[in-house]
Amino acid sequence: MAKIQLKSDNINPFGGLFSIFNQFDRSGLRQAIDEHLGRRGATRAAFTHGDVFASMFGSYLCGGDCIEDVMDIKPFWDKRGGIRVCSSDVILRTLRNLSCGNVSYESDRKKSYAFNVNVKMNSLLLKCLAVTGQLKPGDRVNLDFDHQFIAADKKDAKYSYKKADGYFPGVATVGGLIVGVENRDGNANVKFHQADTLERIFIRLEEQSRVTVQNFRADCGSFSEEILRTVAAHCERFYIRASNCHSRRTEFMEHADWTETAIGEQKCGVASFKFDTVLPGMNLRLVVQRTRVTDEDPEAEPEGIFGTEYVYRCIVTNDWDSPERDVITYYNQRGASERNFDCQNNDFGWAHLPFSFLNENTVFLFATAILKNFYLHLLDVIGGRVKGLDMTARLKRFLRTFVIVPAKWIKSGRRNVLNLYTKRRIYLELDC
């Protein structure tokens, strides 16, 4: 039988953090954060804003779920190798101080809804992407927009149609990168003042990042005349899911020129119609996909009273050049952008909002969005040099593959030296 011995050596399992903290500094991210947010505290001993963001990042990279989990890594890393790890109280106080007041909008029914824009943090979000080279002037990008309901039992959280209290932030993404966030009450309709939100996001991308939005995609929550007009003014092509057009169903049923094709594993018919119900001067196109009801639901009755029944799905676009199949396939790829929310919820704390109020939790959304974007930068730097890591790697795999390596601090030549117990030279290469 094996014998167990207890050793008191101060060995830590998260040795890979040292290289990551170095990358945080060398990328210019820490400097960009400190310059944009200004000095924190009156003395040099005070933690900087960069210290706060780096401490949060280290906590999430070690598998933490809440801000308080940073206290688990603080004893081993704080004041070693130039690293300063903040306490959870310092992090919470700093994020709270970065909040700004809400804006209240009144609906036609005289109901008020709170929005939180936080221009300063939105600007920092784009500045950090510029520093890491993830957004470059002159880039032509594809922008996705969606609202993500975040269930939260907070003091000012409102009851949503999702049957829970929470918030409903609008989030703009370019691939896996979050490029804009505006928070709102959980009971606010997603179309309510969405055009204003999109206008601000487009202008920041154009004027601050100096990028061009080539294509824009959004679900039916963005299907309104005002939003279509705003989007059309800022991008070359857009693809927005149209609400079920019951008024046009007869036209679809009587239309005979359907092209049979396969999208994914599903057989369907596709056709195009001129969409002049709203904004007739914009020459919009309605791309329609019809699928047999029996293909949607195998238990459905095979025939309706008018013959074969179909489910119709529509996309409004100003793209008349692409075939219907290409339009539908491209729109369906926005499902990849929706996985960003799963990553934010489970890897970067959106499922565990720390504050009681919307404006303070909005700052937390921004801080963790910046960390998620930098995480993708890390994957770009490290992924090709470590087996098992690529740009799709989730945080758990990154933790297991790169962060977890036994480490011990020793004194050598009056310096703190970190011993890593591994054969991988990637850690030395990143430290050079």
C-alpha positions as CSV (number, residue, x, y, z in Angstrom):
1,M,0.0,0.0,0.0
2,A,1.3,3.5,-0.9
3,K,2.4,5.8,1.9
4,I,1.3,9.4,2.1
5,Q,3.5,12.1,3.4
6,L,2.6,15.8,3.9
7,K,5.1,18.4,2.8
8,S,5.0,22.1,3.8
9,D,6.8,23.3,0.7
10,N,5.0,26.4,-0.8
11,I,4.3,24.8,-4.1
12,N,1.4,26.3,-6.2
13,P,-0.4,24.6,-9.0
14,F,-0.9,27.7,-11.1
15,G,2.6,28.5,-12.3
16,G,1.5,29.5,-15.8
17,L,0.1,32.7,-14.4
18,F,3.5,34.3,-14.3
19,S,3.9,34.3,-18.1
20,I,0.3,35.6,-18.5
21,F,0.9,38.5,-16.1
22,N,4.0,39.3,-18.2
23,Q,1.9,39.3,-21.4
24,F,-0.6,41.5,-19.7
25,D,2.1,44.1,-19.3
26,R,4.0,43.6,-22.5
27,S,0.9,43.8,-24.7
28,G,0.4,47.4,-23.5
29,L,-3.0,46.5,-22.0
30,R,-2.0,47.6,-18.5
31,Q,-0.6,51.0,-19.7
32,A,-3.7,51.6,-21.8
33,I,-6.0,50.9,-18.9
34,D,-4.1,53.2,-16.5
35,E,-3.8,56.0,-19.0
36,H,-7.5,55.9,-19.9
37,L,-8.9,55.6,-16.4
38,G,-6.3,57.8,-14.7
39,R,-4.5,57.5,-11.4
40,R,-6.1,55.5,-8.6
41,G,-5.2,56.7,-5.1
42,A,-3.0,59.5,-3.9
43,T,0.2,57.5,-3.3
44,R,2.5,55.1,-5.2
45,A,1.5,52.4,-2.8
46,A,-2.1,52.4,-4.1
47,F,-3.1,49.7,-6.5
48,T,-3.5,50.9,-10.1
49,H,-6.5,50.2,-12.3
50,G,-4.2,47.9,-14.3
51,D,-3.5,45.9,-11.0
52,V,-7.2,45.6,-10.5
53,F,-7.9,44.2,-14.0
54,A,-4.8,41.9,-13.9
55,S,-6.0,40.5,-10.5
56,M,-9.4,39.8,-11.9
57,F,-7.9,38.1,-14.9
58,G,-5.7,35.9,-12.8
59,S,-8.6,34.8,-10.7
60,Y,-10.7,33.7,-13.7
61,L,-7.8,32.0,-15.3
62,C,-7.4,29.9,-12.1
63,G,-11.0,28.8,-12.3
64,G,-12.6,31.4,-10.1
65,D,-16.3,32.2,-10.5
66,C,-16.7,35.3,-8.3
67,I,-14.6,38.3,-7.6
68,E,-14.0,37.0,-4.0
69,D,-12.1,34.0,-5.5
70,V,-9.1,36.3,-6.1
71,M,-8.2,35.8,-2.4
72,D,-7.2,32.2,-3.2
73,I,-4.4,33.3,-5.5
74,K,-3.3,36.4,-3.6
75,P,-1.0,34.7,-1.0
76,F,1.1,33.0,-3.6
77,W,1.4,35.8,-6.2
78,D,1.2,39.1,-4.4
79,K,4.5,41.1,-4.4
80,R,6.4,38.3,-6.2
81,G,8.2,39.1,-9.4
82,G,6.7,42.6,-9.5
83,I,3.1,41.2,-9.4
84,R,0.6,43.0,-7.2
85,V,-2.7,41.2,-6.5
86,C,-5.6,43.2,-5.2
87,S,-8.0,42.0,-2.6
88,S,-11.6,41.5,-3.6
89,D,-12.6,44.6,-1.6
90,V,-10.3,46.8,-3.6
91,I,-11.6,45.3,-6.9
92,L,-15.2,45.9,-5.9
93,R,-14.6,49.5,-4.7
94,T,-12.6,50.3,-7.9
95,L,-15.3,49.0,-10.2
96,R,-18.0,50.8,-8.3
97,N,-16.1,54.1,-8.7
98,L,-16.0,53.6,-12.5
99,S,-19.8,53.6,-12.7
100,C,-21.9,56.4,-14.1
101,G,-25.5,57.4,-13.8
102,N,-28.4,55.8,-15.7
103,V,-30.4,57.4,-18.5
104,S,-34.1,57.1,-18.2
105,Y,-36.4,56.8,-21.3
106,E,-40.1,57.0,-21.2
107,S,-42.3,54.9,-23.5
108,D,-45.5,55.9,-25.2
109,R,-47.4,54.3,-22.4
110,K,-45.6,56.6,-19.9
111,K,-43.4,53.8,-18.5
112,S,-39.8,54.6,-17.7
113,Y,-36.9,52.3,-18.4
114,A,-33.3,52.7,-17.2
115,F,-30.4,52.5,-19.6
116,N,-26.7,52.6,-18.8
117,V,-24.3,53.7,-21.6
118,N,-21.0,54.4,-19.8
119,V,-19.2,56.1,-22.7
120,K,-15.9,56.0,-20.9
121,M,-15.8,52.2,-20.5
122,N,-17.1,51.7,-24.1
123,S,-14.2,53.8,-25.2
124,L,-11.7,51.8,-23.1
125,L,-13.1,48.6,-24.6
126,L,-12.1,49.7,-28.1
127,K,-8.8,51.2,-27.0
128,C,-7.8,47.9,-25.5
129,L,-8.6,46.1,-28.7
130,A,-6.4,48.6,-30.6
131,V,-3.5,48.2,-28.3
132,T,-3.5,44.4,-28.7
133,G,-3.9,44.7,-32.5
134,Q,-7.2,42.9,-32.5
135,L,-8.9,45.9,-34.2
136,K,-6.8,47.9,-36.6
137,P,-7.6,51.1,-38.5
138,G,-8.8,50.3,-42.0
139,D,-10.2,46.8,-41.0
140,R,-13.5,45.8,-42.6
141,V,-15.5,43.9,-40.0
142,N,-18.7,41.9,-39.7
143,L,-20.7,43.1,-36.8
144,D,-23.3,41.1,-34.8
145,F,-25.7,42.5,-32.3
146,D,-27.9,40.8,-29.8
147,H,-29.5,41.2,-26.4
148,Q,-28.5,38.8,-23.6
149,F,-30.7,38.4,-20.7
150,I,-28.8,38.1,-17.5
151,A,-30.8,36.6,-14.6
152,A,-29.9,38.4,-11.4
153,D,-31.7,38.8,-8.1
154,K,-30.5,42.4,-7.5
155,K,-32.1,45.4,-5.9
156,D,-33.1,47.2,-9.1
157,A,-33.5,44.1,-11.4
158,K,-36.8,44.1,-13.3
159,Y,-39.0,41.1,-14.1
160,S,-38.5,40.0,-17.7
161,Y,-40.6,38.0,-20.2
162,K,-37.8,35.4,-19.6
163,K,-39.7,34.8,-16.3
164,A,-36.9,36.0,-14.0
165,D,-35.5,39.2,-12.6
166,G,-32.4,40.6,-14.3
167,Y,-30.9,42.9,-16.9
168,F,-31.0,42.9,-20.7
169,P,-27.8,44.4,-22.1
170,G,-27.3,44.9,-25.8
171,V,-23.9,43.5,-26.9
172,A,-22.1,44.1,-30.2
173,T,-19.5,41.6,-31.3
174,V,-16.9,41.1,-34.1
175,G,-16.3,37.4,-34.2
176,G,-15.4,36.5,-30.6
177,L,-14.5,40.1,-29.7
178,I,-17.0,42.2,-27.7
179,V,-16.9,45.8,-29.1
180,G,-19.8,47.5,-27.5
181,V,-22.1,47.1,-24.5
182,E,-25.1,49.1,-23.3
183,N,-27.1,47.8,-20.3
184,R,-30.8,48.2,-19.8
185,D,-33.7,47.1,-17.5
186,G,-34.8,43.5,-17.8
187,N,-38.3,44.5,-18.7
188,A,-37.4,46.9,-21.5
189,N,-38.5,45.8,-25.0
190,V,-35.3,45.0,-27.0
191,K,-36.5,47.3,-29.8
192,F,-37.0,50.2,-27.5
193,H,-34.3,52.8,-28.3
194,Q,-32.2,50.1,-29.9
195,A,-31.6,52.5,-32.9
196,D,-29.9,54.9,-30.5
197,T,-27.7,52.1,-29.0
198,L,-26.6,51.0,-32.5
199,E,-26.0,54.5,-33.6
200,R,-23.5,55.0,-30.8
201,I,-21.8,51.7,-31.4
202,F,-21.4,52.4,-35.1
203,I,-20.0,55.9,-34.5
204,R,-17.5,54.7,-31.9
205,L,-16.2,52.0,-34.3
206,E,-16.0,54.5,-37.2
207,E,-14.5,57.4,-35.4
208,Q,-12.4,55.8,-32.6
209,S,-11.3,52.5,-34.1
210,R,-11.6,53.8,-37.7
211,V,-13.0,50.5,-39.0
212,T,-15.7,49.9,-41.6
213,V,-18.6,47.7,-40.9
214,Q,-19.0,45.6,-44.0
215,N,-21.9,43.3,-42.9
216,F,-24.3,43.5,-40.0
217,R,-26.4,40.7,-38.6
218,A,-29.2,40.7,-36.0
219,D,-32.2,38.6,-35.0
220,C,-35.9,39.7,-35.2
221,G,-35.4,41.9,-32.1
222,S,-33.8,44.4,-34.6
223,F,-36.6,44.3,-37.1
224,S,-38.2,47.7,-37.2
225,E,-38.2,50.7,-39.6
226,E,-36.1,52.9,-37.3
227,I,-33.5,50.3,-36.7
228,L,-33.3,49.3,-40.4
229,R,-32.7,53.0,-41.4
230,T,-30.0,53.3,-38.8
231,V,-28.2,50.1,-39.8
232,A,-28.4,50.9,-43.5
233,A,-26.6,54.3,-42.9
234,H,-23.6,52.7,-41.3
235,C,-22.9,49.4,-43.1
236,E,-22.6,48.1,-46.6
237,R,-24.9,45.0,-46.2
238,F,-27.2,43.9,-43.5
239,Y,-29.0,40.7,-42.7
240,I,-31.9,40.9,-40.1
241,R,-34.4,38.2,-39.3
242,A,-37.9,39.5,-40.1
243,S,-40.8,38.7,-37.8
244,N,-43.1,36.1,-39.2
245,C,-44.9,37.9,-42.0
246,H,-48.5,36.6,-41.6
247,S,-49.7,39.4,-43.9
248,R,-47.5,37.9,-46.7
249,R,-48.2,34.3,-46.0
250,T,-50.7,34.1,-48.8
251,E,-48.1,35.4,-51.2
252,F,-45.7,32.8,-50.1
253,M,-48.2,30.0,-50.4
254,E,-49.2,31.1,-53.9
255,H,-45.6,31.6,-55.1
256,A,-44.6,28.7,-57.4
257,D,-40.9,29.5,-58.2
258,W,-39.2,27.9,-55.2
259,T,-35.6,26.6,-55.5
260,E,-35.1,23.4,-53.7
261,T,-31.8,23.2,-51.8
262,A,-30.2,21.8,-48.6
263,I,-29.0,24.1,-45.9
264,G,-27.0,22.1,-43.4
265,E,-28.8,18.8,-43.1
266,Q,-32.2,20.2,-43.9
267,K,-34.0,20.2,-47.2
268,C,-35.9,23.3,-47.9
269,G,-37.1,25.7,-50.6
270,V,-35.8,29.2,-51.0
271,A,-37.1,32.3,-52.9
272,S,-36.7,36.1,-52.9
273,F,-39.4,38.8,-52.8
274,K,-39.2,42.6,-53.0
275,F,-39.8,43.9,-49.6
276,D,-41.6,47.3,-49.9
277,T,-43.8,47.1,-46.8
278,V,-41.5,49.5,-45.0
279,L,-38.9,51.9,-46.4
280,P,-39.9,51.3,-50.0
281,G,-37.2,53.6,-51.3
282,M,-34.4,51.4,-49.9
283,N,-35.0,48.5,-52.4
284,L,-35.0,45.8,-49.7
285,R,-35.1,42.1,-50.4
286,L,-36.9,39.5,-48.4
287,V,-35.2,36.1,-48.6
288,V,-37.6,33.4,-47.5
289,Q,-36.8,29.8,-46.5
290,R,-39.7,27.3,-46.4
291,T,-39.5,23.9,-44.6
292,R,-42.1,21.2,-44.5
293,V,-43.8,21.0,-41.1
294,T,-43.1,17.3,-41.0
295,D,-39.3,18.1,-41.3
296,E,-39.6,20.5,-38.4
297,D,-41.6,18.2,-36.3
298,P,-41.7,14.5,-37.2
299,E,-44.9,14.0,-35.1
300,A,-46.8,16.7,-37.0
301,E,-49.7,15.8,-39.3
302,P,-48.3,15.4,-42.9
303,E,-51.0,17.4,-44.6
304,G,-52.9,20.5,-43.7
305,I,-56.4,21.5,-45.0
306,F,-54.8,23.4,-47.8
307,G,-52.3,20.7,-48.8
308,T,-48.7,20.5,-47.6
309,E,-48.0,22.8,-44.7
310,Y,-44.7,24.8,-44.5
311,V,-42.8,26.8,-41.9
312,Y,-41.6,30.1,-43.4
313,R,-38.5,32.0,-42.2
314,C,-37.6,35.4,-43.6
315,I,-34.4,37.6,-43.7
316,V,-34.5,41.3,-44.7
317,T,-31.4,42.4,-46.5
318,N,-30.2,45.0,-49.0
319,D,-28.0,42.3,-50.7
320,W,-29.4,41.5,-54.1
321,D,-26.3,39.9,-55.4
322,S,-25.9,36.8,-53.2
323,P,-28.0,33.6,-53.9
324,E,-30.7,32.9,-51.4
325,R,-28.8,29.9,-50.0
326,D,-25.7,32.0,-49.4
327,V,-27.7,34.7,-47.6
328,I,-29.4,32.1,-45.3
329,T,-26.1,30.3,-44.6
330,Y,-24.3,33.5,-43.7
331,Y,-27.1,34.6,-41.4
332,N,-27.2,31.2,-39.7
333,Q,-23.5,31.7,-38.9
334,R,-24.4,34.3,-36.3
335,G,-25.1,31.4,-34.0
336,A,-21.3,31.3,-33.4
337,S,-21.4,34.9,-32.1
338,E,-24.2,33.9,-29.6
339,R,-21.7,31.4,-28.1
340,N,-19.9,34.5,-26.8
341,F,-22.6,34.9,-24.2
342,D,-22.1,31.3,-23.0
343,C,-18.4,32.1,-22.6
344,Q,-19.1,35.3,-20.7
345,N,-21.6,33.6,-18.4
346,N,-19.6,30.6,-17.5
347,D,-16.0,31.7,-17.9
348,F,-16.0,35.4,-17.1
349,G,-18.5,35.9,-14.4
350,W,-21.6,37.3,-16.0
351,A,-23.7,34.6,-14.2
352,H,-22.4,36.0,-10.9
353,L,-22.9,39.8,-11.0
354,P,-21.3,41.3,-7.9
355,F,-23.3,44.5,-7.3
356,S,-26.9,45.5,-6.4
357,F,-27.4,48.1,-9.0
358,L,-27.6,48.2,-12.8
359,N,-25.0,51.0,-13.4
360,E,-22.4,49.3,-11.2
361,N,-22.9,45.9,-12.7
362,T,-22.5,47.5,-16.1
363,V,-18.9,48.3,-15.2
364,F,-18.4,44.7,-14.3
365,L,-19.7,43.6,-17.7
366,F,-17.2,45.9,-19.4
367,A,-14.2,44.8,-17.2
368,T,-14.9,41.1,-17.9
369,A,-15.5,41.8,-21.6
370,I,-12.0,43.4,-21.8
371,L,-10.6,40.3,-20.1
372,K,-12.3,38.0,-22.5
373,N,-11.0,40.0,-25.5
374,F,-7.5,39.8,-24.0
375,Y,-7.9,36.0,-23.5
376,L,-8.5,35.7,-27.2
377,H,-5.2,37.6,-27.7
378,L,-3.5,35.2,-25.5
379,L,-4.8,32.2,-27.5
380,D,-3.5,33.9,-30.6
381,V,0.0,34.3,-29.0
382,I,0.2,30.9,-27.3
383,G,-2.3,28.7,-29.1
384,G,-0.1,27.7,-32.0
385,R,2.8,26.8,-29.7
386,V,1.0,24.6,-27.2
387,K,-0.7,21.3,-28.3
388,G,-4.4,21.3,-27.6
389,L,-4.9,25.0,-27.7
390,D,-6.5,26.9,-30.5
391,M,-8.7,30.0,-30.9
392,T,-11.8,28.0,-29.9
393,A,-10.4,26.8,-26.6
394,R,-12.6,27.5,-23.6
395,L,-11.1,28.7,-20.3
396,K,-11.3,25.3,-18.7
397,R,-9.0,23.8,-21.4
398,F,-6.6,26.7,-21.2
399,L,-6.4,26.3,-17.4
400,R,-5.7,22.6,-17.7
401,T,-3.3,22.9,-20.6
402,F,-1.3,26.1,-19.8
403,V,-2.0,27.6,-16.4
404,I,-1.7,24.5,-14.3
405,V,2.0,23.8,-13.8
406,P,3.6,23.2,-10.4
407,A,5.6,26.2,-9.3
408,K,7.7,27.3,-6.3
409,W,9.2,30.7,-5.4
410,I,12.9,30.6,-4.2
411,K,15.5,33.1,-3.4
412,S,18.6,33.2,-5.7
413,G,21.1,36.0,-6.0
414,R,18.9,38.3,-3.9
415,R,16.1,37.8,-6.4
416,N,12.8,36.0,-6.4
417,V,13.0,33.1,-8.9
418,L,10.0,31.1,-9.9
419,N,10.8,27.4,-10.4
420,L,8.4,25.7,-12.9
421,Y,8.3,21.9,-12.8
422,T,7.7,21.2,-16.5
423,K,9.6,20.4,-19.7
424,R,7.7,23.0,-21.8
425,R,10.0,25.8,-22.9
426,I,7.0,28.0,-23.9
427,Y,7.1,29.6,-20.4
428,L,10.8,30.7,-20.9
429,E,10.1,32.0,-24.4
430,L,7.2,34.1,-23.3
431,D,9.4,35.5,-20.5
432,C,12.2,36.6,-22.9
